[in-house]
Amino acid sequence: MSKQLLDTPAKHPFSVSALADRAWNKITETALRTGWPPITRLAEAAVIALMKNIASSQLRVLTFSHIYTFPTASAHEPSGEEGRFKAELRVVNDVFWVRLCVMSDLGFAEAYMYGDVECDDLVSVFHIFLENRENLLNLNSRLSYLFTLPQKITSYRFLNTIGNSRSNISAHYDISNEMFSGFLSEDMTYSCAIFKDLDGDLKGGIPLSSWSGGQGLKHLTPKASYEPLSPSRKINVNGSGLNGHAFPPVRDDLYEAQMRKLNHIIRKAQIHPGHRVLEIGSGWGSMAILIAQTFPGTHVDTITLSVQQQTLARQRVAKAGLEGRIEVHLMDYRHMPLGWEGAFDRVISIEMIEAVGAEFLEKYWQVVDWALKKKGGVGVVQAISIPEARFERYIREIDFIRKWPHSRPHDIILSATDLPRRVPPYTNAPPANHASRVRRPAHR
């Protein structure tokens, strides 16, 4: 898996830090694979001692010589939650204990990827660890931080500079449009949706015990909906489907939730007919098409660094008959034409700010301010946030998503209180909103 080469339009250049990173990964993996028995036994003892703190649900861990059950009989206290989740881990290689000991949750993920541990029901395992997380905090040790520190240092070669950003984005989004169509709804919106209910994104009708890492998933777009939209297949603000029905012929909760989210952002932005709109982060064009189809006379300039996104978005725009009103640019947000200064009534950016990186957040907000009209301009930025309690550890260490895929270690997810602190004083971004809004005064 780690040796797979992706043929993407933009690649990272050769660098000494890349060699150092590969060398460190090879050294650590070789050291782990050695599996020196005294070390694996110590690691196993340390992890088992911590797992004895599991107090709810039930986890069984099978090794070649032992069967561990948590909670243990002595620690188990019957309660109303008894047996809510049950899961079993099968340790194939004792390296699993070392990975878990030195890299905590990242170690568990890599052990599963490399086949050091097997599990038929990952969802229940995650539930058990989440239920007992207060009792398992010691698994996140200083050793974990020190183990990932070299990679954190060498990851600076991926810093989201103008030169690196296209390669970073290409490695993630230019894999194939077909792959993304396999798990997105037909509108091809690749961001968090808004469901009617808090747990509306959970698939019902399947007992948790039958879930694994992949069971129960369905192909939402069996007829290759990544194909360009035809003029008769429209998205509209009322939630109508792309084919003119109230919704797609087969009810798709994800599609409805994405339309609800796009419409929510449009309402926040207060877009009106005749507005000129800038979208930072095109995706595959769903927001730009929705705006143009909903509001007569609007013109949308949308920018992306993904060649495949630009190609497909342009095809979808053409099929929708909106070529004169939507332009899809292959462009970094820091390289906008000088003529765009103060040219836009509205600026929209959906889950793109995460790819900016902490080092360039101030520049990002400066660009939003620069592009908006000086009077009455409004910008809406939707961002992913991380719980406050996890934020300090998150920014200190390398986690799974910043190591795998390897090209995005400098993406950042902010907490709800940290995001407003990163906004310069000339903007107004209420921290409690799902979509933070930046608004110009009517008169300056």
Helices and strands as residue ranges (DSSP letters): H 16-34, H 37-51, E 58-62, E 67-70, E 86-91, H 95-113, E 117-119, H 122-131, G 133-135, G 137-139, H 142-154, G 155-158, H 162-173, H 177-181, G 208-210, H 253-269, E 276-280, H 286-294, E 299-304, H 307-319, E 326-330, G 333-335, G 338-340, E 346-350, G 353-355, G 358-360, H 361-371, E 378-382, H 388-396, H 400-403, H 418-421, E 435-439
